[in-house]
Amino acid sequence: MVIEWLKFRMSAENRERYIRIDDEIWTPALKQYDGFISKETWISPDDPEVVIFVIRWETREQWFSIPEDELAEINTRFDNALGFDYTFEVSQEYQVRRFPVS
């Protein structure tokens, strides 16, 4: 399993709208792709301007097989629906390490 970890920043008063629009546009779009397992939205009580998404993929190859033009189209729909500015701060990739059971 591979984890896609994304961090975004927006004004605190827009955070809930950002999460709602993401759930209406990005989440259903990602669900249609092979390898998608799940997506979580994390918020911090200490920083109301930050939203973190943790997206689980079966394999890195499946995650990276999503065509760039389709991702761009989804992002355009998202930005148009959102109606305010935000900052994409960090993208990280993690692998879930599984140890053999002995």
C-alpha positions in Angstrom: 0.0 0.0 0.0 1.1 3.5 -0.8 0.0 6.7 1.0 -0.4 10.0 -0.8 -0.1 12.8 1.9 -1.2 16.3 0.9 -1.2 19.5 2.9 -3.2 22.6 1.9 -3.6 26.0 3.6 -6.6 28.4 3.3 -8.2 31.0 5.6 -9.8 29.5 8.7 -13.2 30.7 7.7 -13.0 28.9 4.4 -11.8 25.5 5.7 -15.1 23.8 6.0 -16.2 24.9 2.5 -12.9 23.6 1.2 -13.4 20.2 2.8 -17.0 20.0 1.6 -16.2 20.9 -2.1 -13.2 18.5 -2.0 -15.6 15.7 -0.8 -18.0 16.6 -3.6 -15.5 16.7 -6.4 -12.1 15.2 -5.7 -13.2 12.2 -3.6 -15.7 10.7 -6.1 -13.3 11.4 -9.0 -10.5 9.5 -7.2 -12.8 6.6 -6.4 -13.2 5.8 -10.1 -9.5 4.9 -10.5 -8.1 1.5 -10.1 -6.0 1.1 -7.0 -7.9 3.7 -4.9 -8.5 2.4 -1.4 -9.6 5.3 0.8 -9.2 8.9 1.7 -9.2 10.7 5.0 -9.4 14.4 5.8 -7.3 15.6 8.8 -7.7 18.9 10.5 -5.8 20.3 13.4 -7.3 22.0 16.5 -4.1 24.0 16.7 -4.1 25.3 13.1 -7.5 26.0 11.6 -6.0 27.0 8.3 -4.6 23.6 7.4 -6.2 20.6 5.8 -4.4 17.3 5.3 -5.5 14.5 3.0 -4.3 11.0 3.4 -5.1 8.9 0.3 -4.4 5.2 0.2 -3.5 3.4 -3.0 -3.0 -0.3 -3.6 0.2 0.4 -5.6 2.3 3.3 -6.7 1.9 2.3 -10.3 -1.9 2.5 -10.1 -1.7 5.9 -8.4 0.7 7.3 -11.0 -1.3 5.8 -13.9 -4.0 8.5 -13.6 -3.7 10.7 -16.7 -2.4 14.2 -16.0 -5.0 15.8 -18.2 -7.8 14.1 -16.2 -6.2 15.4 -12.9 -6.0 18.9 -14.4 -9.7 18.8 -15.4 -10.7 17.6 -11.9 -8.6 20.4 -10.4 -10.2 23.0 -12.7 -13.7 21.9 -11.7 -12.6 22.0 -8.0 -11.1 25.5 -8.2 -14.1 26.9 -10.1 -16.5 25.5 -7.5 -14.4 26.7 -4.6 -14.3 30.4 -5.4 -11.4 31.4 -3.1 -7.6 31.0 -3.0 -5.7 28.3 -1.1 -2.1 27.2 -1.1 -0.9 23.7 -1.9 2.0 23.3 0.6 3.3 19.8 0.6 3.0 16.5 -1.2 4.6 13.4 0.3 4.6 9.7 -0.5 4.8 6.9 2.0 4.9 3.2 1.8 3.1 1.0 4.4 5.7 -1.3 5.8 4.5 -4.8 6.6 6.7 -7.1 8.5 6.3 -10.9 8.2 4.4 -12.6 11.0 6.8 -15.0 12.7 
